[in-house]
Amino acid sequence: MTFTVLTFFAGLALLYYGADFLVDGSSRLALSFGVRPLIIGMTIVSFATSMPELMVSLLAVGQGSSDIAVGNIVGSNIANIGLILGASALLLPLAVPRGLLWRELPIMIAATAGLFVMSLDGVLDRRDGIILLVLLVLFIFYCLRFARLSGTDPQTPEAVVAGEASRRGRDIVYILGGIVGLGIGADWMVSSAVVIARAIGLSELFIGMTIVALGTSLPELAASLMSAAKGEMDISIGNVIGSNIFNVLFVLGACPLLKPITVAPAILHLELPVVLLFSIALVPLCWHKRTIGRGKGALLVGCYILFVVAMTLR
C-alpha cells in the first residue's frame, strides 16, 4: 500500500512538471515563430494546461474507470471555481475584465449546461464527443477572430523572434519531455488511485472528484496564484474560465471517441448540478462591483469545502 501511495504522488509530480514543461516549451516555440502572445494565451496555453485532465481521463476510460474520467473533469471544474479562484481572491482581490462578463463566462455556462443535458441519458457517446469538439473549434475560431478585430495585441517584435529562434531545439525538448511526463504521470496516478480507492473502501467517483481532480488542477492553481500575486488579475480569472471551457469541450469531447463514457446517476444528482450552480453563481459575483474580493473568495472556498463534505457523507 505504501508503494501505491508513493506511486500516486510520483505520478502527481510528473503531471505537474510535465504540464509546466509543455506550457513553457510550447509558448516559447510559438513566440519564436512570431505567433502573437494573446493568441498563445488563448489557444496553446489553454490546450497545454488541459493536458493533465486529458491524459488522466483518456487512461481512465481505457481502463474502464468512467467514474474517474468524468469525476476528474467535473471535480476539476468545481475546484477551479471554488478553490482556485477563491484562494486567488483571498490572496488579492481580483478585478473582473468587462469582456469576460459577456464573452467567456456565458460560453463557460453554456458548455457546462450542454454537458449536463448530454449526460441525462447516462452516457457520453461518440456523437456527443464530436459535437463538443466541433464547439471547441468554433470557440477557438471565435477567440482568434475577436483577437484580430480588437487589435489590442501587437505583433511580436522581430528582435524577440530572432532571439527566441536560437532556442527552438531546447523548447522542442521541453515539449517532448512534458508529453512523456504527462503520459507516465497520468498512468501512475490513475492506476494507483483505483487501487487506493478499493483498498480503503472509497468509491472511484470520490477519488476522481477530489484527489485526482485537485492533482490535475495543479497547473491552473499555480498559474492563478502566481498571477494574483503579481497583480495580473485578468489572467488569474481568465485562466479559470478558459480551463473550464477546454475541460468540457476538449477533454470530454475527445474521451468518448475512444470509448463511450458512462455517467453515473450520482454524478447527475449532485456533481453536475453543483458545477452548473458554481458556474452560474460567478455571474452575480463577477458583476457586483466587477471585483471578486476576499469576502467572495472566502465564500467560494467555503462552498467548495461544503461540496467535499457532502460527497463524503453521501
Secondary structure, DSSP 8 states (H G I E B T S, - for coil): -HHHHHHHHHHHHHHHHHHHHHHHHHHHHHHHTT--HHHIIIIIIHHHHTHHHHHHHHHHHHTT-HHHHHHHHHHHHHHIIIIIIHHHHHHS-EE--HHHHHTHHHHHHHHHHHHHHHHTTSEE-HHHHHHHHHHHHHHHHHHHHHHHHH--S----HHHHHHHHTTHHHHHHHHHHHHHHHHHHHHHHHHHHHHHHHHHT--HHHHIIIIIHHHHTHHHHHHHHHHHHTT-HHHHHHHHHHHHHHIIIIIHHHHHHHS-EE--HHIIIIIHHHHHHHHHHHHHHHHGGGEE-HHHHHHHHHHHHHHHHHHHH-
